[in-house]
């Protein structure tokens, strides 16, 4: 089976559509089909495959994380911001330490007008993950303000 980052996505899509038809309950096949659709710019067509793989079982954690991020990002690209937030929140709930999921959630929150929560999420992520010495120096203050952006002191 071809990986999501296959160099020939058109050929992969044909093969994966055939496999998805033969094995509709295979979450791994659904995930790979979703990824190839996304890679080809077929975001709307990727959605049902992402949904199928997340509803299924047996998907390795790395792929499940990727499916949450892929589906959330795809919903966002399609302008379905509330669905993006819902999906990415589910992903963050399952994988709370995943900075990619948190970042995409912040972008979707921005799109829904939840600017305060988006900024707080990004500041908290920055405070906990940055290796920049000038950020690390103020890590505690950044984390404090991330929890209460309206505070001035």
C-alpha atoms as a printed R data frame, in Angstrom:
    type eleno elety resid chain resno       x      y      z
1   ATOM     1    CA   UNK     A     1   0.000  0.000  0.000
2   ATOM     2    CA   UNK     A     2   1.233  3.476 -0.775
3   ATOM     3    CA   UNK     A     3   2.080  5.946  1.965
4   ATOM     4    CA   UNK     A     4   0.350  9.328  2.189
5   ATOM     5    CA   UNK     A     5   3.496 11.023  0.886
6   ATOM     6    CA   UNK     A     6   3.716  8.877 -2.269
7   ATOM     7    CA   UNK     A     7   5.439 10.581 -5.225
8   ATOM     8    CA   UNK     A     8   2.695  9.505 -7.665
9   ATOM     9    CA   UNK     A     9  -0.550 10.580 -5.992
10  ATOM    10    CA   UNK     A    10  -2.672 10.108 -9.155
11  ATOM    11    CA   UNK     A    11  -1.721  6.434 -9.369
12  ATOM    12    CA   UNK     A    12  -2.056  6.040 -5.624
13  ATOM    13    CA   UNK     A    13  -5.559  7.495 -5.716
14  ATOM    14    CA   UNK     A    14  -6.741  4.922 -8.239
15  ATOM    15    CA   UNK     A    15  -5.299  2.068 -6.191
16  ATOM    16    CA   UNK     A    16  -6.636  3.428 -2.914
17  ATOM    17    CA   UNK     A    17 -10.132  3.983 -4.266
18  ATOM    18    CA   UNK     A    18 -10.153  0.345 -5.360
19  ATOM    19    CA   UNK     A    19  -8.907 -0.779 -1.937
20  ATOM    20    CA   UNK     A    20 -11.392  1.470 -0.133
21  ATOM    21    CA   UNK     A    21 -14.246 -0.072 -2.122
22  ATOM    22    CA   UNK     A    22 -13.045 -3.595 -1.318
23  ATOM    23    CA   UNK     A    23 -12.211 -2.868  2.338
24  ATOM    24    CA   UNK     A    24 -14.635 -0.148  3.493
25  ATOM    25    CA   UNK     A    25 -13.929 -0.824  7.180
26  ATOM    26    CA   UNK     A    26 -10.142 -0.543  6.893
27  ATOM    27    CA   UNK     A    27  -9.238  2.687  8.688
28  ATOM    28    CA   UNK     A    28  -5.695  2.646  7.299
29  ATOM    29    CA   UNK     A    29  -6.884  2.489  3.700
30  ATOM    30    CA   UNK     A    30  -9.385  5.280  4.385
31  ATOM    31    CA   UNK     A    31  -6.647  7.434  5.923
32  ATOM    32    CA   UNK     A    32  -4.324  6.969  2.976
33  ATOM    33    CA   UNK     A    33  -7.153  7.713  0.537
34  ATOM    34    CA   UNK     A    34  -7.949 10.914  2.450
35  ATOM    35    CA   UNK     A    35  -4.313 12.015  2.391
36  ATOM    36    CA   UNK     A    36  -3.953 11.430 -1.337
37  ATOM    37    CA   UNK     A    37  -7.172 13.330 -2.061
38  ATOM    38    CA   UNK     A    38  -5.814 16.222  0.018
39  ATOM    39    CA   UNK     A    39  -2.473 16.101 -1.747
40  ATOM    40    CA   UNK     A    40  -4.245 16.357 -5.096
41  ATOM    41    CA   UNK     A    41  -6.260 19.368 -3.934
42  ATOM    42    CA   UNK     A    42  -9.473 17.334 -3.712
43  ATOM    43    CA   UNK     A    43 -10.331 18.466 -0.201
44  ATOM    44    CA   UNK     A    44 -14.098 17.930 -0.383
45  ATOM    45    CA   UNK     A    45 -13.553 14.376 -1.623
46  ATOM    46    CA   UNK     A    46 -11.096 13.714  1.222
47  ATOM    47    CA   UNK     A    47 -13.662 14.452  3.957
48  ATOM    48    CA   UNK     A    48 -15.612 11.154  3.872
49  ATOM    49    CA   UNK     A    49 -12.373  9.173  3.960
50  ATOM    50    CA   UNK     A    50 -11.099 11.124  6.966
51  ATOM    51    CA   UNK     A    51 -14.450 10.648  8.696
52  ATOM    52    CA   UNK     A    52 -14.402  6.927  7.925
53  ATOM    53    CA   UNK     A    53 -10.904  6.403  9.287
54  ATOM    54    CA   UNK     A    54 -11.661  8.312 12.500
55  ATOM    55    CA   UNK     A    55 -14.862  6.315 13.020
56  ATOM    56    CA   UNK     A    56 -12.989  3.053 12.517
57  ATOM    57    CA   UNK     A    57 -10.578  1.198 14.744
58  ATOM    58    CA   UNK     A    58  -7.035 -0.004 14.423
59  ATOM    59    CA   UNK     A    59  -5.471  3.187 13.129
60  ATOM    60    CA   UNK     A    60  -2.004  3.725 14.651
61  ATOM    61    CA   UNK     A    61  -1.731  6.805 16.878
62  ATOM    62    CA   UNK     A    62   0.475  8.686 14.408
63  ATOM    63    CA   UNK     A    63  -2.098  8.215 11.644
64  ATOM    64    CA   UNK     A    64  -5.017  9.015 13.957
65  ATOM    65    CA   UNK     A    65  -3.334 12.299 14.913
66  ATOM    66    CA   UNK     A    66  -2.750 12.977 11.234
67  ATOM    67    CA   UNK     A    67  -6.390 12.239 10.463
68  ATOM    68    CA   UNK     A    68  -7.632 14.714 13.070
69  ATOM    69    CA   UNK     A    69  -5.253 17.359 11.757
70  ATOM    70    CA   UNK     A    70  -6.030 16.557  8.122
71  ATOM    71    CA   UNK     A    71  -9.799 16.600  8.592
72  ATOM    72    CA   UNK     A    72  -9.733 19.731 10.736
73  ATOM    73    CA   UNK     A    73  -7.489 21.518  8.271
74  ATOM    74    CA   UNK     A    74  -9.617 20.361  5.348
75  ATOM    75    CA   UNK     A    75 -12.805 21.625  6.987
76  ATOM    76    CA   UNK     A    76 -11.034 24.952  7.538
77  ATOM    77    CA   UNK     A    77  -9.934 25.172  3.890
78  ATOM    78    CA   UNK     A    78 -13.523 24.444  2.855
79  ATOM    79    CA   UNK     A    79 -14.794 27.272  5.093
80  ATOM    80    CA   UNK     A    80 -16.500 24.866  7.482
81  ATOM    81    CA   UNK     A    81 -14.945 26.542 10.500
82  ATOM    82    CA   UNK     A    82 -17.254 25.209 13.214
83  ATOM    83    CA   UNK     A    83 -16.646 21.641 12.019
84  ATOM    84    CA   UNK     A    84 -12.903 22.363 11.938
85  ATOM    85    CA   UNK     A    85 -12.988 23.545 15.557
86  ATOM    86    CA   UNK     A    86 -15.067 20.540 16.632
87  ATOM    87    CA   UNK     A    87 -12.722 18.076 14.912
88  ATOM    88    CA   UNK     A    88  -9.536 19.708 16.145
89  ATOM    89    CA   UNK     A    89 -10.894 19.912 19.704
90  ATOM    90    CA   UNK     A    90 -11.502 16.154 19.565
91  ATOM    91    CA   UNK     A    91  -7.940 15.686 18.351
92  ATOM    92    CA   UNK     A    92  -6.486 17.880 21.099
93  ATOM    93    CA   UNK     A    93  -8.599 16.020 23.680
94  ATOM    94    CA   UNK     A    94  -7.065 12.715 22.543
95  ATOM    95    CA   UNK     A    95  -3.568 14.118 22.004
96  ATOM    96    CA   UNK     A    96  -3.190 17.097 24.364
97  ATOM    97    CA   UNK     A    97   0.558 17.411 23.786
98  ATOM    98    CA   UNK     A    98   0.328 17.642 19.988
99  ATOM    99    CA   UNK     A    99   1.460 21.139 19.049
100 ATOM   100    CA   UNK     A   100   0.355 20.739 15.438
101 ATOM   101    CA   UNK     A   101  -3.220 20.003 16.466
102 ATOM   102    CA   UNK     A   102  -3.153 22.940 18.880
103 ATOM   103    CA   UNK     A   103  -1.839 25.267 16.184
104 ATOM   104    CA   UNK     A   104  -4.482 24.270 13.653
105 ATOM   105    CA   UNK     A   105  -7.143 24.555 16.357
106 ATOM   106    CA   UNK     A   106  -5.959 28.105 17.053
107 ATOM   107    CA   UNK     A   107  -6.276 28.982 13.357
108 ATOM   108    CA   UNK     A   108  -9.804 27.552 13.219
109 ATOM   109    CA   UNK     A   109 -10.727 29.386 16.414
110 ATOM   110    CA   UNK     A   110  -9.514 32.594 14.802
111 ATOM   111    CA   UNK     A   111 -11.787 31.907 11.824
112 ATOM   112    CA   UNK     A   112 -14.797 31.497 14.129
113 ATOM   113    CA   UNK     A   113 -14.071 34.780 15.891
114 ATOM   114    CA   UNK     A   114 -12.704 33.130 19.033
115 ATOM   115    CA   UNK     A   115  -9.628 35.362 18.942
116 ATOM   116    CA   UNK     A   116  -9.035 35.345 22.690
117 ATOM   117    CA   UNK     A   117  -8.962 31.543 22.919
118 ATOM   118    CA   UNK     A   118  -6.834 31.272 19.765
119 ATOM   119    CA   UNK     A   119  -4.252 33.709 21.116
120 ATOM   120    CA   UNK     A   120  -4.195 32.044 24.538
121 ATOM   121    CA   UNK     A   121  -3.649 28.646 22.956
122 ATOM   122    CA   UNK     A   122  -0.781 29.892 20.801
123 ATOM   123    CA   UNK     A   123   0.878 31.784 23.657
124 ATOM   124    CA   UNK     A   124   0.684 28.734 25.894
125 ATOM   125    CA   UNK     A   125   2.158 26.582 23.131
126 ATOM   126    CA   UNK     A   126   4.936 29.118 22.566
127 ATOM   127    CA   UNK     A   127   5.716 29.306 26.271
128 ATOM   128    CA   UNK     A   128   5.944 25.544 26.633
129 ATOM   129    CA   UNK     A   129   7.763 24.624 23.424
130 ATOM   130    CA   UNK     A   130   9.992 27.515 22.351
131 ATOM   131    CA   UNK     A   131  13.728 27.013 22.481
132 ATOM   132    CA   UNK     A   132  14.366 30.680 21.724
133 ATOM   133    CA   UNK     A   133  16.342 32.063 24.697
134 ATOM   134    CA   UNK     A   134  14.541 35.410 24.533
135 ATOM   135    CA   UNK     A   135  11.183 33.611 24.802
136 ATOM   136    CA   UNK     A   136  12.367 31.125 27.426
137 ATOM   137    CA   UNK     A   137  13.476 34.018 29.618
138 ATOM   138    CA   UNK     A   138   9.850 35.189 29.826
139 ATOM   139    CA   UNK     A   139   8.215 31.764 29.758
140 ATOM   140    CA   UNK     A   140   6.468 32.167 33.121
141 ATOM   141    CA   UNK     A   141   5.101 35.605 32.270
142 ATOM   142    CA   UNK     A   142   3.925 34.446 28.835
143 ATOM   143    CA   UNK     A   143   2.192 31.420 30.370
144 ATOM   144    CA   UNK     A   144   0.560 33.643 32.985
145 ATOM   145    CA   UNK     A   145  -0.728 36.120 30.396
146 ATOM   146    CA   UNK     A   146  -1.870 33.280 28.129
147 ATOM   147    CA   UNK     A   147  -4.315 32.338 30.875
148 ATOM   148    CA   UNK     A   148  -5.572 35.904 31.266
149 ATOM   149    CA   UNK     A   149  -4.861 38.077 28.239
150 ATOM   150    CA   UNK     A   150  -6.774 41.009 29.678
151 ATOM   151    CA   UNK     A   151  -4.478 41.228 32.694
152 ATOM   152    CA   UNK     A   152  -1.967 44.062 32.634
153 ATOM   153    CA   UNK     A   153   0.033 43.302 35.711
